[in-house]
Amino acid sequence: MDFKDKVVLITGASSGIGRETAVQFAKKGSNLILVARRKEKLEQLDNALKTYQISTLVCECDVSDKLQVENMSKLVLEKFGHVDILINNAGFAIYGSVSDLTIDEIESQMATNYFGMIYCIKNFLPSMIQKKSGHIVNVASVAASIGLPGIASYCASKFAMLGFSEGLKHELKGSGVGITVVSPIMVRTNFFDNPSFQKNAKILFITK
């Protein structure tokens, strides 16, 4: 597939999988919208991508906040008119047993990992359907298929992403819009930088 001049939006673009994805699309000549909460990190990435002579847009946005996503989408559509590829990559985990985690900690993971994906899809899918083209990529995890101790709430958010994606795939049949779920395992990122993992280094063959 030729990605030159395609408009690609990546959430969680400031580090890890999102950052490397941006670099790889830039090498193929895609125009990029870089979305994350850490503006400084996004600007560093934006500067690194200037060598590829592509169009970029840095959007400081917390995808767990539906109003921020709505404002971000308006800015993107005003500049580019459409998005060809939407990559829902933003996500994180807090390690801890269900009995130890607070409700706020559990809800925060669902808010970013699952509802953040929904907010982005709801804001960009209508223009894809109208254009009869586009592709959504949802970055899940092997934890979307296997429940693991210590990250039950993270697993739940990724199970939800997978189920939503499968249902949406059927709804989009014949629309010209496609959807793919990617489930990484053991990728070297800053996923485990969350302090909750520091005392629990044994776990995981998973992640994102």
N, C-alpha and C positions, 0 to 999 in steps of 0.2 A: 504494500500500500504506500502511496506517495503522501507524506505528511507535510510537504512543503506548502507554506502559507496557510495551513490549517490553524484554526484558533483553538487552543488547548488550555483549559482551566484546571489547575491543580490545587486542591486544598492540602493543608499540611505541607506546604512547599518549602518551608524554611529549613528542613533537615531531613535526614534519613532517606527513605524511599521517595518521598515527595521531591526532595532536592535533586536526587539522581535522575528521577524521571524528567524533571525540567531540563536538565543538562542533555539528556538523550534526545528529547524532542527538539531542543535548540539545534543540536547537531544536524537534525533532519530538516531544519528550516521552518519549523512551526512558530507561530506567534503565541506568546504565552501570557496567561494571567496567573500571577503568583499570589496565592491566598494563604494567610496564616495569621496568628496573633502577634508574632514577634516581628515588628516592622524592620528593626535593625538587621535581623538575619535575612529578611527578604531583600533588603537593599543591597546587602553583601552579595547575595546570589544574583540579583539584577546586574550588578557591576561585573560579575564574573561572566555573565552571558552576553555582554556587549560585543565581544569578539565575533559572535555569530551573525551579527547584523540582522537581527530580527526585531519585531515590535514586541514590547513587553509592557505589562501593567502590574504594578505592585498594589495589592489590596490588603491592608491591615483589617482582619475580620475574624471574630470568634464565631465559628459556624454553629455553636450551640445557642447563639442568640438569633432568633428568626428575624428580628428587625435589622440587625447588622447584615445578615445574608440578603435581605430584600434590598437594602441600600447598595450593597456591593453589586448585586445583579443588575440593578438599574445603571450603575456606572459602567459596568462591562458592556451591556447591550447598547448603551449610548455610544461607546467608543468603537466596538467591533460589529454591532448589529446582530451577532449570533455567536454561539459556541459550537464548534464541531465535535469536540471531545471534552466531556466533563469527567474528571478523575476525583472521586471522593476518597481521599487518602487520610484526612485528619483523624487522629484517634490516639488514645492512650489507655493505660491500665493502672489501677492502684491495687497492689498486692495486699491480701488479707482475707481472713475467713469471713463468711457472711455475718457471723456473730460479733466480730470485732469491728467491721467497717460501719461507718455511720450511714444513715440513709442518704445524706447529702453526697457522700463519696460514691455511693452506688448510682445515684441519679446523675451525677456529673459525667460518669462514663457513658451512660445511655444518651445523655444530652448531646455530647460531642460525636460519639461513634455511630449512633443510630439516627437521632433526630437531625444532626448536622447534615447527614447525607440526604434526608428527606427534604430539608429546607432548600438545599441546593438543587435537587431534582425538581421540586415544585416550581422553582423560579426559572429554571432553564429549559425544562421539558416542553413547555408550550411552544417556544420558538423553534425547537427541533421538530416537533410534530408539524408545525406550519410549513417549515422548510422541507419536510419529508426526508430529512437526513440528520445524522448525528449519532454519537455513541457515548454511552455512560459506562464508566469503569468504576466499580466499587471494590476498594481494597479491604478485604476481610482478613482472614487468618485461618490457620488450621484449627484455631479455637472456635471457628464457626461450625465445626463438625464434631468436636470432641470436648466434653465438659471436663474441666481440670480444677483440682482443688487449689484454693488460694486466689483464683481469678474467675470465680463463678460469675461475677457481675460483668466482667469483660467478655466472657464467653457468651453471656446472654445478649449483649449488644451486638456481637458478631453473628450469632444465630439469627437474630432479628434482621440484620442486614441481608443475610443469605435468603431467608424466607421472603422478605420484601422483594428482593431482586428477582427471585424465581417467579413470583406472582406477576411482577411488572413485565417480565420478559414475555409472558403469554399475552398480556394486554397490548403490548406494542407490536404484535405480529402484524405484518403488512403495512406498518406505519412508516417504514424507512429508517426507524430509530432502533439501534441495537443496544444490548446491555451485556456486560461481562463482569464476573466476579473473580477476583484474584485472591488466592489464599496462601500467602507466604508462610514459610517455616524457617526459623533460624537465619534471619537476615541481620547483619551487623549494623545496627542503628543505635540511637540513643533511647530506645524504648525502655530499657531498664534503668534509666537515670532517675526515675521517680524514687524519692527517698524510701518509699515503702518496700522496695526490692532490696535495699542494702543489707537488711538483716536476714534475708531469705534467698541467698544466692543459689541454693540447691535446685530450685524448680526448673526448669522449664526447657522443654524442647520446643516451645512454641515461639512464635509471635508474628509480629508485624514489624 
